[in-house]
Amino acid sequence: MARHEFQPGKLVAGFFLATAGVVYAGDAGGWWDTPWFVMIPLLTGGLCLAGVVALVALGVRRRRAGSRRAAARAADRGPEDSHVPG
């Protein structure tokens, strides 16, 4: 099975969409009465939170990739290429 990168924004979006589905199904099944205006903040708030989480994850991923590239460049130079003044 091929591995893929973890995307927490999609996880958060999926959680809120599944929660909205459960709330709607419970209302349709007669288990509880959900006012119509509950779904709008639930979905928009969840999608906004998912966007924020995705942006934070992107920032962390870029920062880690940058530090890995810097470490790889430093390792490629080796001790003979380093210049110590003095």
C-alpha positions as CSV (number, residue, x, y, z in Angstrom):
1,M,0.0,0.0,0.0
2,A,1.4,3.4,-1.0
3,R,2.0,5.9,1.8
4,H,0.8,9.4,1.5
5,E,1.4,12.6,3.5
6,F,-0.8,13.3,6.5
7,Q,-3.2,16.2,5.8
8,P,-4.8,17.4,9.0
9,G,-7.0,20.0,7.3
10,K,-8.8,17.3,5.4
11,L,-9.2,15.3,8.6
12,V,-10.9,18.3,10.4
13,A,-13.1,19.0,7.4
14,G,-14.2,15.4,7.2
15,F,-15.0,15.4,10.9
16,F,-17.2,18.4,10.7
17,L,-19.0,17.2,7.6
18,A,-19.6,13.8,9.2
19,T,-20.9,15.5,12.3
20,A,-23.3,17.6,10.2
21,G,-24.4,14.4,8.5
22,V,-25.1,12.7,11.9
23,V,-27.0,15.8,13.1
24,Y,-29.1,15.8,9.9
25,A,-29.7,12.1,10.1
26,G,-30.8,12.3,13.7
27,D,-33.2,15.1,12.8
28,A,-34.5,13.2,9.8
29,G,-34.9,10.0,11.9
30,G,-36.9,11.8,14.5
31,W,-34.4,11.3,17.4
32,W,-34.2,15.0,18.0
33,D,-35.3,18.3,16.5
34,T,-32.5,20.4,15.0
35,P,-33.3,24.0,14.0
36,W,-32.4,24.8,10.4
37,F,-29.9,27.5,11.4
38,V,-27.6,25.1,13.3
39,M,-26.1,23.5,10.2
40,I,-24.8,26.8,8.7
41,P,-22.4,27.7,11.6
42,L,-21.5,24.0,12.0
43,L,-20.4,23.7,8.4
44,T,-18.9,27.1,7.9
45,G,-17.1,27.0,11.2
46,G,-15.7,23.6,10.5
47,L,-14.5,24.5,7.0
48,C,-12.9,27.7,8.3
49,L,-11.2,25.7,11.0
50,A,-10.0,23.1,8.5
51,G,-8.6,25.9,6.4
52,V,-6.6,27.3,9.3
53,V,-5.3,23.9,10.2
54,A,-4.3,23.2,6.6
55,L,-2.4,26.6,6.5
56,V,-0.6,25.8,9.8
57,A,0.3,22.3,8.5
58,L,1.6,23.8,5.3
59,G,3.8,26.3,7.3
60,V,5.2,23.5,9.4
61,R,5.8,21.3,6.4
62,R,7.7,24.1,4.6
63,R,9.8,24.9,7.7
64,R,10.8,21.3,8.2
65,A,11.6,20.9,4.5
66,G,13.8,24.0,4.6
67,S,15.7,22.8,7.6
68,R,16.2,19.4,6.0
69,R,17.6,21.0,2.8
70,A,20.0,23.2,4.9
71,A,21.2,20.1,6.8
72,A,21.7,18.2,3.6
73,R,23.7,21.1,2.1
74,A,25.9,21.2,5.2
75,A,26.5,17.5,5.1
76,D,27.3,17.6,1.4
77,R,30.0,20.2,2.0
78,G,32.0,18.1,4.3
79,P,34.9,19.1,6.6
80,E,37.4,19.9,3.8
81,D,35.1,22.6,2.3
82,S,34.6,24.4,5.6
83,H,36.8,27.4,6.1
84,V,37.8,28.3,9.6
85,P,39.3,31.8,9.8
86,G,42.3,32.3,12.0
